[in-house]
Amino acid sequence: MPEAAQTIAEARGRTLSTNSTARELAQRLQAARERTLLLASDLSGGQLLGPRLAIVNPPLWEIAHVAWFQEHWCLRYRSPGELAPSLIERADAMYNSAIAAHDTRWDLPLLPFEAVLRYLAATFERVLERLEREAEDPALRYFAELAACHEEMHCEAFTYTRQTLGYAPPPGIASAAATGGAWPGDVAVAGGEFLLGAPTGSGFVFDNEKWAHRVRLAPFSIARAAVTNGEFAAFVDAGGYERRDWWSDAGWEWCNSTLAAAPVYWVKQGSAWQHRVYNRLEPLPPYAAVIHVNWYEADAWCRWAGRRLPGEAEWEQAAASTPRDPQSKRTYPWGDEAADATRANLFGACNTPADVAAFEAGDSAWGCRQLLGNVWEWTADWFNPYPDFIRDPYQEYSEPWFGNHKVLRGGCHASSAPLLRNTWRNFYTPDRRDVFAGFRSCAKT
């Protein structure tokens, strides 16, 4: 192993690994790049900057940031504090998210869109060339997978940004939502001792998933499916946003300060609810998983229904273990086979949340449906490090957000399949409802 690669791979006792080959990573990077370009292909003029909002980035900045990130880790990074020059001037000052403060990104001298496209293409070409030339370099393959994950996450962010800003639906995505109706009821899960987190040797994982450690859970019952639009509408129609009884202190403060009266994109038309889907109003599908609700709203619904949000260890046990072996760790709810369009509503299956009874082939061993895909699911827990946490080289990914974000699990209809696994931890502040998030609930014990 080259000395620089060894320094990167073994620095400070970190375990940086991937089970992916250089060829597999090249294909994954290609798929992510095609999606990025598709999502940007119909944007022009003012759409490339959009309004100055705390919850989105200017698309023109974000697209270039994807190129910067790939170049930084796959072409420029030598060791901590040592970088080769960029292909563009002032790259770090403009496109490093740790340097360019969010509220300044609209004012930076950003590259014109055509120059951004050239930067994307030039960086991508050099990364593919390096992967072919240095296919056995484990550090390069690790950082190529990091870049692929990063671009896939930004493709999801581009998608919900289009929803937030009321742009047209993403081009080239015409699949209809899967139907199937309701999927009510709970399943009983054993609890007991469980290994929470990613086992060593499981390939590429982020630092916040490391490593599997023993926790003890009381037996619990968790819903077979996520909460539906119809179930959440019953809470709204019962005056849920007007009753202090159902809200935490922070949640009630949020509810009053924002004047929230329903999920953010819902509109009452006579006696029926509709919701805005990108740039058009559509009837609210009653059996689809509710989406665009924040942690406070999910918690309030649970209080109203006499239930609670699952802890993330409970969620992971329901997803990863089996009744025969409650300590077992499967990669996905259904087993270790890769996700496909029959098992989960991920990118390429449906373009909106599906009915909660759809995707039977993706059931967990305990009988929970759609634990992977469809909508991200809020959990009760704050996002905190696991024991013996050590930062990976991408230090800004996890550590800055410990303690002030809530954990979400499972992915959504806009998530890329290669990105996800049962141990994946997403995280947002509890007030965020622009993201593709819903929830499932547990019975109170």
FILO-469007 format. One record per residue (C-alpha): residue number from 1; residue in one letter; y, x, z. Coordinates in pm, 1 decimal. Example, Ala and Ser with C-alpha at 12.3 -4.5 7.8 and 13.67 -1.06 7.14 Angstrom:
MITI    i  aa        py        px        pz
MITI    1   a    -450.0    1230.0     780.0
MITI    2   s    -106.0    1367.0     714.0
//
This chain:
MITI    i  aa        py        px        pz
MITI    1   m       0.0       0.0       0.0
MITI    2   p     347.0     140.5     -85.3
MITI    3   e     535.6     258.1     221.5
MITI    4   a     813.8      -1.9     182.0
MITI    5   a     559.4    -283.3     143.9
MITI    6   q     373.2    -166.1     452.2
MITI    7   t     697.9    -161.0     648.9
MITI    8   i     773.2    -517.6     539.8
MITI    9   a     422.2    -651.8     600.5
MITI   10   e     371.4    -495.9     941.7
MITI   11   a     721.9    -488.7    1085.4
MITI   12   r     733.4    -572.3    1455.9
MITI   13   g     378.5    -699.6    1463.2
MITI   14   r     440.4    -984.7    1220.4
MITI   15   t     152.3   -1118.0    1016.9
MITI   16   l     288.6   -1188.6     669.9
MITI   17   s      12.4   -1301.7     439.4
MITI   18   t     -78.4   -1526.2     150.3
MITI   19   n    -410.7   -1625.9       2.7
MITI   20   s    -248.3   -1690.5    -336.9
MITI   21   t    -298.3   -1460.2    -633.6
MITI   22   a      -7.7   -1330.7    -838.8
MITI   23   r    -112.0   -1557.1   -1125.3
MITI   24   e    -122.0   -1865.5    -900.1
MITI   25   l     220.1   -1779.5    -762.8
MITI   26   a     363.8   -1733.3   -1111.7
MITI   27   q     239.1   -2081.2   -1204.1
MITI   28   r     381.4   -2230.6    -886.8
MITI   29   l     718.2   -2064.8    -940.3
MITI   30   q     718.1   -2191.9   -1299.4
MITI   31   a     651.5   -2550.5   -1186.5
MITI   32   a     927.4   -2533.8    -925.4
MITI   33   r    1174.6   -2392.0   -1176.2
MITI   34   e    1097.3   -2662.9   -1430.5
MITI   35   r    1167.6   -2924.6   -1164.7
MITI   36   t    1494.3   -2756.5   -1062.4
MITI   37   l    1616.4   -2752.1   -1421.2
MITI   38   l    1512.1   -3113.2   -1473.2
MITI   39   l    1699.8   -3227.0   -1162.8
MITI   40   a    2012.8   -3047.8   -1284.0
MITI   41   s    1981.5   -3136.4   -1651.3
MITI   42   d    2192.9   -3455.1   -1650.5
MITI   43   l    2466.9   -3339.9   -1414.7
MITI   44   s    2810.7   -3260.1   -1551.4
MITI   45   g    3176.8   -3245.5   -1455.4
MITI   46   g    3254.0   -3365.2   -1104.7
MITI   47   q    2887.0   -3436.6   -1032.8
MITI   48   l    2823.2   -3063.0   -1012.0
MITI   49   l    3050.2   -3037.8    -708.0
MITI   50   g    3035.3   -3387.5    -560.8
MITI   51   p    3227.1   -3495.0    -250.8
MITI   52   r    3267.6   -3267.6      49.6
MITI   53   l    3003.1   -3398.0     292.4
MITI   54   a    2838.1   -3233.3     591.1
MITI   55   i    2491.6   -3350.0     483.3
MITI   56   v    2481.8   -3218.4     124.6
MITI   57   n    2567.8   -2904.9     -67.7
MITI   58   p    2764.5   -2890.4    -393.0
MITI   59   p    2484.7   -2902.0    -654.3
MITI   60   l    2649.6   -2616.7    -844.1
MITI   61   w    2629.6   -2398.2    -533.5
MITI   62   e    2277.4   -2506.7    -438.7
MITI   63   i    2126.3   -2436.2    -780.5
MITI   64   a    2269.2   -2084.1    -778.6
MITI   65   h    2153.6   -2037.9    -417.3
MITI   66   v    1795.1   -2093.4    -538.0
MITI   67   a    1835.3   -1802.4    -780.4
MITI   68   w    2001.7   -1589.0    -513.0
MITI   69   f    1717.3   -1649.0    -267.2
MITI   70   q    1447.4   -1558.7    -519.1
MITI   71   e    1634.1   -1246.5    -622.5
MITI   72   h    1705.6   -1145.5    -261.8
MITI   73   w    1343.4   -1153.7    -141.8
MITI   74   c    1146.9   -1072.5    -457.0
MITI   75   l    1373.2    -815.0    -624.2
MITI   76   r    1635.6    -678.1    -384.6
MITI   77   y    1474.9    -666.1     -37.6
MITI   78   r    1351.7    -320.1      65.4
MITI   79   s    1353.2    -333.7     446.7
MITI   80   p    1570.8    -500.7     711.1
MITI   81   g    1930.5    -411.2     626.2
MITI   82   e    1845.3    -249.3     293.2
MITI   83   l    1909.9    -438.8     -30.9
MITI   84   a    1922.1    -335.2    -394.6
MITI   85   p    2225.1    -454.9    -596.8
MITI   86   s    2231.2    -810.0    -730.1
MITI   87   l    2251.3    -912.2   -1093.9
MITI   88   i    2584.9   -1081.8   -1022.3
MITI   89   e    2900.7    -980.1    -839.1
MITI   90   r    2968.3   -1103.0    -484.8
MITI   91   a    2625.4   -1265.0    -476.1
MITI   92   d    2580.2   -1248.6    -100.1
MITI   93   a    2931.6   -1363.3     -12.5
MITI   94   m    2897.2   -1668.8    -235.8
MITI   95   y    2532.4   -1773.1    -218.8
MITI   96   n    2380.9   -1642.7     104.4
MITI   97   s    2373.6   -1955.2     323.5
MITI   98   a    2394.3   -1738.2     636.2
MITI   99   i    2728.3   -1596.4     515.7
MITI  100   a    2890.7   -1872.8     309.7
MITI  101   a    2973.5   -2140.0     568.2
MITI  102   h    2880.3   -2489.4     456.9
MITI  103   d    3230.9   -2635.5     453.7
MITI  104   t    3360.3   -2346.3     237.8
MITI  105   r    3108.9   -2385.9     -45.1
MITI  106   w    3330.0   -2624.3    -243.5
MITI  107   d    3614.8   -2369.2    -239.5
MITI  108   l    3425.6   -2055.9    -344.0
MITI  109   p    3476.5   -1906.4    -693.0
MITI  110   l    3135.8   -2039.7    -799.1
MITI  111   l    2975.4   -1938.5   -1126.2
MITI  112   p    3019.5   -2190.2   -1408.8
MITI  113   f    2707.7   -2398.2   -1474.6
MITI  114   e    2608.6   -2203.9   -1788.3
MITI  115   a    2635.0   -1877.4   -1594.2
MITI  116   v    2422.6   -2025.6   -1314.3
MITI  117   l    2154.0   -2111.0   -1569.7
MITI  118   r    2162.1   -1753.6   -1700.9
MITI  119   y    2130.9   -1620.1   -1343.6
MITI  120   l    1832.1   -1848.1   -1281.7
MITI  121   a    1663.5   -1733.9   -1602.3
MITI  122   a    1729.7   -1362.6   -1555.1
MITI  123   t    1605.7   -1360.1   -1195.2
MITI  124   f    1298.8   -1564.9   -1279.0
MITI  125   e    1202.9   -1340.6   -1571.5
MITI  126   r    1224.0   -1027.7   -1356.4
MITI  127   v    1019.3   -1184.8   -1076.3
MITI  128   l     741.8   -1281.4   -1317.0
MITI  129   e     743.8    -931.8   -1465.1
MITI  130   r     716.7    -777.6   -1120.4
MITI  131   l     433.1   -1010.1   -1018.5
MITI  132   e     240.2    -908.2   -1328.0
MITI  133   r     311.1    -539.4   -1275.7
MITI  134   e     246.0    -531.7    -897.8
MITI  135   a      -8.4    -810.7    -863.9
MITI  136   e    -190.3    -644.5    -572.5
MITI  137   d     119.0    -586.3    -357.3
MITI  138   p      70.5    -818.8     -55.5
MITI  139   a     436.7    -805.1      47.1
MITI  140   l     553.1    -907.1    -300.0
MITI  141   r     306.3   -1195.3    -309.0
MITI  142   y     419.9   -1307.5      36.3
MITI  143   f     785.0   -1311.8     -70.0
MITI  144   a     699.2   -1482.0    -400.6
MITI  145   e     532.7   -1761.7    -202.7
MITI  146   l     834.8   -1777.3      27.2
MITI  147   a    1057.3   -1815.8    -280.3
MITI  148   a     831.7   -2087.1    -421.8
MITI  149   c     842.1   -2280.6     -92.3
MITI  150   h    1217.6   -2242.6     -77.3
MITI  151   e    1270.7   -2374.9    -429.7
MITI  152   e    1032.1   -2666.5    -371.0
MITI  153   m    1224.1   -2759.1     -55.5
MITI  154   h    1551.4   -2746.9    -245.2
MITI  155   c    1405.4   -2966.8    -518.7
MITI  156   e    1341.8   -3226.6    -249.2
MITI  157   a    1696.3   -3173.3    -120.1
MITI  158   f    1836.7   -3213.1    -474.3
MITI  159   t    1646.1   -3542.4    -492.9
MITI  160   y    1783.2   -3692.2    -172.2
MITI  161   t    2127.6   -3555.5    -259.7
MITI  162   r    2116.3   -3770.1    -574.2
MITI  163   q    2034.0   -4068.4    -351.6
MITI  164   t    2312.4   -3984.9    -104.5
MITI  165   l    2571.7   -3954.1    -380.9
MITI  166   g    2453.8   -4261.5    -573.7
MITI  167   y    2361.6   -4066.3    -885.4
MITI  168   a    2104.4   -4192.0   -1135.8
MITI  169   p    1735.9   -4149.9   -1048.1
MITI  170   p    1600.0   -3802.1   -1122.2
MITI  171   p    1529.8   -3775.3   -1496.4
MITI  172   g    1173.2   -3760.6   -1618.6
MITI  173   i    1026.1   -3938.8   -1314.4
MITI  174   a     921.6   -4291.9   -1405.9
MITI  175   s     610.7   -4360.4   -1195.7
MITI  176   a     621.1   -4688.5   -1005.2
MITI  177   a     551.8   -4721.5    -634.5
MITI  178   a     191.1   -4796.8    -538.7
MITI  179   t     122.9   -5138.1    -390.6
MITI  180   g    -148.6   -5249.4    -150.6
MITI  181   g      22.6   -5442.2     125.5
MITI  182   a      17.6   -5388.0     499.8
MITI  183   w    -216.4   -5165.7     701.5
MITI  184   p    -173.6   -5285.0    1061.3
MITI  185   g    -339.8   -5176.0    1381.1
MITI  186   d    -398.3   -4860.7    1584.0
MITI  187   v    -670.7   -4600.4    1606.6
MITI  188   a    -779.1   -4442.4    1933.5
MITI  189   v    -768.9   -4062.5    1938.6
MITI  190   a    -960.9   -3860.0    2195.9
MITI  191   g    -690.3   -3627.9    2325.3
MITI  192   g    -826.8   -3347.4    2540.4
MITI  193   e    -788.4   -2981.6    2452.0
MITI  194   f    -643.3   -2918.9    2107.2
MITI  195   l    -522.4   -2613.4    1913.8
MITI  196   l    -165.9   -2688.1    1803.5
MITI  197   g     -30.4   -2474.2    1521.6
MITI  198   a    -162.4   -2263.9    1236.3
MITI  199   p    -475.9   -2053.8    1292.4
MITI  200   t    -450.6   -1686.0    1202.8
MITI  201   g    -598.8   -1611.4     863.5
MITI  202   s    -488.5   -1944.3     716.1
MITI  203   g    -267.9   -1785.3     449.4
MITI  204   f     105.0   -1833.3     410.6
MITI  205   v     269.4   -2015.1     702.5
MITI  206   f     619.9   -2011.4     844.7
MITI  207   d     701.6   -1841.3    1172.2
MITI  208   n     755.1   -2173.3    1350.6
MITI  209   e     387.0   -2263.7    1287.0
MITI  210   k     255.1   -1945.2    1454.1
MITI  211   w      15.4   -1946.9    1614.0
MITI  212   a    -245.8   -2199.8    1714.3
MITI  213   h    -241.7   -2234.0    2091.4
MITI  214   r    -419.8   -2462.8    2334.8
MITI  215   v    -253.2   -2781.5    2454.4
MITI  216   r    -401.8   -3067.0    2652.4
MITI  217   l    -345.1   -3426.2    2546.5
MITI  218   a    -417.8   -3754.6    2718.1
MITI  219   p    -614.4   -4000.3    2503.3
MITI  220   f    -374.3   -4204.3    2289.0
MITI  221   s    -357.7   -4476.7    2026.5
MITI  222   i    -153.7   -4419.4    1711.2
MITI  223   a     -67.9   -4660.1    1429.6
MITI  224   r    -290.8   -4652.9    1124.5
MITI  225   a      20.7   -4650.4     905.6
MITI  226   a     393.1   -4591.1     913.0
MITI  227   v     633.2   -4869.6    1010.6
MITI  228   t     716.0   -5087.1     708.8
MITI  229   n    1042.9   -5226.7     580.3
MITI  230   g     932.9   -5571.9     689.8
MITI  231   e     854.8   -5455.9    1041.9
MITI  232   f    1187.9   -5278.0    1070.1
MITI  233   a    1373.5   -5577.3     923.5
MITI  234   a    1238.7   -5789.3    1211.1
MITI  235   f    1412.7   -5551.2    1452.8
MITI  236   v    1739.5   -5569.5    1258.1
MITI  237   d    1727.3   -5948.8    1232.7
MITI  238   a    1657.9   -5972.8    1607.1
MITI  239   g    1992.2   -5803.6    1674.2
MITI  240   g    1839.6   -5461.5    1726.5
MITI  241   y    2162.8   -5277.4    1644.4
MITI  242   e    2360.5   -5500.1    1881.4
MITI  243   r    2145.7   -5472.2    2194.5
MITI  244   r    2202.8   -5175.2    2424.7
MITI  245   d    1859.1   -5235.6    2580.0
MITI  246   w    1668.7   -5070.7    2296.7
MITI  247   w    1868.6   -4750.7    2258.3
MITI  248   s    1877.8   -4416.9    2434.0
MITI  249   d    2218.6   -4305.7    2562.5
MITI  250   a    2268.9   -4069.1    2267.2
MITI  251   g    2134.7   -4327.6    2026.1
MITI  252   w    2369.0   -4599.5    2148.8
MITI  253   e    2663.4   -4361.0    2123.8
MITI  254   w    2563.0   -4281.8    1764.3
MITI  255   c    2515.9   -4651.4    1682.6
MITI  256   n    2862.3   -4741.5    1812.8
MITI  257   s    3043.1   -4442.9    1664.3
MITI  258   t    2901.6   -4507.4    1316.3
MITI  259   l    2914.4   -4888.8    1335.6
MITI  260   a    2554.9   -4892.1    1212.2
MITI  261   a    2410.6   -5241.9    1168.0
MITI  262   a    2102.0   -5168.3     954.9
MITI  263   p    1940.5   -4873.3     777.0
MITI  264   v    2201.7   -4690.1     575.9
MITI  265   y    2126.8   -4822.2     227.0
MITI  266   w    2033.6   -5181.6     321.8
MITI  267   v    2245.8   -5473.0     198.8
MITI  268   k    2194.3   -5838.8     298.4
MITI  269   q    2199.9   -6077.4       0.7
MITI  270   g    2185.6   -6428.9     141.1
MITI  271   s    1879.2   -6431.3     365.8
MITI  272   a    1706.5   -6139.6     191.1
MITI  273   w    1747.0   -5766.2     230.4
MITI  274   q    1805.0   -5535.5     -63.6
MITI  275   h    1844.4   -5158.9     -61.2
MITI  276   r    2023.0   -4909.5    -281.1
MITI  277   v    1783.4   -4685.2    -470.6
MITI  278   y    1993.4   -4410.7    -628.9
MITI  279   n    2256.5   -4604.6    -829.5
MITI  280   r    2116.0   -4957.8    -822.9
MITI  281   l    2031.2   -5233.7    -575.9
MITI  282   e    1670.5   -5348.5    -558.8
MITI  283   p    1479.1   -5601.2    -346.7
MITI  284   l    1346.2   -5442.8     -28.4
MITI  285   p     965.4   -5409.1     -63.4
MITI  286   p     828.2   -5549.9     263.2
MITI  287   y     511.9   -5339.3     288.0
MITI  288   a     654.9   -5004.5     181.2
MITI  289   a     720.5   -4752.3     457.0
MITI  290   v    1073.3   -4777.4     591.5
MITI  291   i    1285.5   -4480.2     488.9
MITI  292   h    1631.5   -4335.1     556.1
MITI  293   v    1618.4   -4409.9     927.0
MITI  294   n    1712.8   -4143.0    1177.2
MITI  295   w    1542.9   -4045.6    1502.6
MITI  296   y    1768.5   -4272.6    1707.7
MITI  297   e    1678.1   -4573.4    1492.3
MITI  298   a    1307.0   -4491.0    1504.8
MITI  299   d    1321.3   -4454.8    1883.3
MITI  300   a    1511.9   -4782.9    1919.4
MITI  301   w    1254.7   -4970.9    1708.4
MITI  302   c     976.1   -4830.4    1926.3
MITI  303   r    1152.0   -4942.6    2245.0
MITI  304   w    1204.3   -5290.6    2097.4
MITI  305   a     836.8   -5310.0    1993.3
MITI  306   g     709.1   -5180.3    2328.3
MITI  307   r     581.9   -4861.9    2169.5
MITI  308   r     685.0   -4496.8    2142.7
MITI  309   l     707.0   -4211.8    1893.9
MITI  310   p     410.1   -3972.5    1885.9
MITI  311   g     443.0   -3619.8    2015.9
MITI  312   e     393.8   -3362.0    1745.0
MITI  313   a      69.5   -3242.4    1905.6
MITI  314   e     -58.4   -3600.9    1898.6
MITI  315   w      43.4   -3633.6    1535.4
MITI  316   e    -132.7   -3308.8    1446.6
MITI  317   q    -450.9   -3399.8    1629.8
MITI  318   a    -463.8   -3734.2    1447.3
MITI  319   a    -413.2   -3549.7    1117.4
MITI  320   a    -619.5   -3234.6    1159.2
MITI  321   s    -916.2   -3305.5    1386.0
MITI  322   t   -1223.1   -3529.6    1369.9
MITI  323   p   -1384.7   -3765.4    1622.9
MITI  324   r   -1691.6   -3541.7    1621.2
MITI  325   d   -1480.4   -3235.9    1703.5
MITI  326   p   -1133.9   -3322.9    1842.8
MITI  327   q   -1045.7   -2951.2    1855.5
MITI  328   s   -1115.4   -2894.3    1483.2
MITI  329   k    -842.4   -2794.8    1236.8
MITI  330   r    -855.0   -2933.6     884.4
MITI  331   t    -593.1   -2823.2     632.9
MITI  332   y    -509.9   -3178.9     525.4
MITI  333   p    -585.0   -3516.6     683.2
MITI  334   w    -880.2   -3575.2     448.3
MITI  335   g   -1025.5   -3223.4     471.1
MITI  336   d    -962.9   -2889.9     302.7
MITI  337   e    -950.3   -2996.3     -63.3
MITI  338   a    -609.0   -2971.9    -229.6
MITI  339   a    -384.4   -3277.2    -248.2
MITI  340   d    -388.3   -3488.5    -562.8
MITI  341   a    -236.2   -3816.8    -677.2
MITI  342   t    -524.2   -4021.8    -533.7
MITI  343   r    -487.9   -3884.0    -180.7
MITI  344   a    -115.4   -3866.0    -112.7
MITI  345   n     217.7   -3993.1    -240.2
MITI  346   l     372.3   -3656.1    -314.1
MITI  347   f     594.6   -3545.1    -602.3
MITI  348   g     438.3   -3667.4    -925.7
MITI  349   a     253.1   -3964.2    -773.7
MITI  350   c     528.2   -4223.7    -708.2
MITI  351   n     904.5   -4192.9    -723.8
MITI  352   t     963.8   -4410.7    -415.3
MITI  353   p     775.1   -4486.9     -92.7
MITI  354   a     449.5   -4672.6    -150.7
MITI  355   d     303.4   -4966.0      36.1
MITI  356   v     145.6   -4834.3     354.2
MITI  357   a    -205.5   -4950.6     254.5
MITI  358   a    -206.2   -4738.1     -62.5
MITI  359   f    -378.3   -4397.9     -94.6
MITI  360   e    -695.5   -4483.7      95.9
MITI  361   a    -856.3   -4159.6     -23.9
MITI  362   g    -612.7   -3966.5     194.1
MITI  363   d    -717.6   -4118.7     527.4
MITI  364   s    -762.4   -3888.1     822.7
MITI  365   a   -1098.0   -3868.3    1000.4
MITI  366   w    -956.0   -4097.1    1270.2
MITI  367   g    -853.2   -4360.7    1014.9
MITI  368   c    -479.7   -4297.8     981.1
MITI  369   r    -335.8   -4348.2     633.1
MITI  370   q     -59.9   -4151.5     458.6
MITI  371   l     -17.7   -3888.2     727.2
MITI  372   l      56.6   -3661.8     431.7
MITI  373   g     317.1   -3779.2     181.5
MITI  374   n     512.3   -4102.4     132.7
MITI  375   v     776.1   -4052.7     408.6
MITI  376   w     844.7   -3779.1     660.2
MITI  377   e     757.0   -3901.6    1008.5
MITI  378   w     977.6   -3842.9    1311.4
MITI  379   t     802.5   -3727.5    1627.6
MITI  380   a     922.9   -3744.7    1986.6
MITI  381   d     964.1   -3368.0    2024.1
MITI  382   w    1255.3   -3132.1    1991.2
MITI  383   f    1199.3   -2845.2    1749.9
MITI  384   n    1117.6   -2546.0    1969.5
MITI  385   p     921.7   -2222.3    1920.9
MITI  386   y     554.6   -2191.9    1997.1
MITI  387   p     447.7   -1935.4    2262.4
MITI  388   d     503.0   -1569.1    2167.2
MITI  389   f     726.4   -1664.5    1873.9
MITI  390   i     828.9   -1371.6    1651.5
MITI  391   r    1083.4   -1412.2    1372.5
MITI  392   d     967.4   -1355.5    1017.8
MITI  393   p    1196.9   -1160.9     780.2
MITI  394   y    1364.1   -1486.7     673.3
MITI  395   q    1524.4   -1506.5    1015.5
MITI  396   e    1758.2   -1795.1     938.2
MITI  397   y    1479.0   -2042.5     863.0
MITI  398   s    1365.6   -2146.5    1211.9
MITI  399   e    1529.0   -1976.2    1506.6
MITI  400   p    1889.5   -2099.7    1464.9
MITI  401   w    1770.7   -2460.9    1487.5
MITI  402   f    1550.5   -2444.6    1796.3
MITI  403   g    1645.3   -2695.4    2063.0
MITI  404   n    1886.6   -2915.4    1866.7
MITI  405   h    1666.0   -3061.3    1591.5
MITI  406   k    1376.0   -3307.1    1610.9
MITI  407   v    1035.5   -3237.3    1454.2
MITI  408   l     914.3   -3435.7    1154.6
MITI  409   r     565.7   -3413.2    1008.4
MITI  410   g     374.7   -3496.0     693.0
MITI  411   g     597.8   -3468.9     386.0
MITI  412   c     728.5   -3744.1     158.4
MITI  413   h     710.9   -3875.9    -197.0
MITI  414   a     953.4   -3603.8    -311.8
MITI  415   s     764.1   -3314.9    -145.7
MITI  416   s     565.0   -3071.1    -360.0
MITI  417   a     194.2   -3072.6    -282.0
MITI  418   p     151.4   -2691.4    -246.3
MITI  419   l     418.9   -2688.5      22.6
MITI  420   l     238.7   -2899.8     280.9
MITI  421   r     -43.1   -2881.5     534.2
MITI  422   n    -119.4   -3043.4     868.6
MITI  423   t      59.7   -2769.5    1064.1
MITI  424   w     385.5   -2786.7     863.9
MITI  425   r     689.4   -2857.5    1083.8
MITI  426   n    1003.3   -3004.8     932.1
MITI  427   f    1317.3   -3046.2    1144.2
MITI  428   y    1646.4   -3233.9    1129.0
MITI  429   t    1912.8   -3333.8    1377.7
MITI  430   p    1839.8   -3680.2    1522.4
MITI  431   d    2140.2   -3839.1    1349.4
MITI  432   r    2027.8   -3755.4     993.4
MITI  433   r    1927.7   -4057.0     788.2
MITI  434   d    1997.9   -3931.0     438.8
MITI  435   v    1659.0   -3757.2     422.6
MITI  436   f    1335.4   -3927.0     315.8
MITI  437   a    1224.4   -3996.0     672.4
MITI  438   g    1046.1   -4285.7     839.2
MITI  439   f     802.8   -4294.4    1131.6
MITI  440   r     480.2   -4426.8    1278.5
MITI  441   s     439.3   -4528.3    1638.9
MITI  442   c     201.0   -4495.2    1929.8
MITI  443   a      97.6   -4758.1    2179.2
MITI  444   k     248.0   -4699.7    2520.4
MITI  445   t      -2.0   -4562.1    2769.4
//
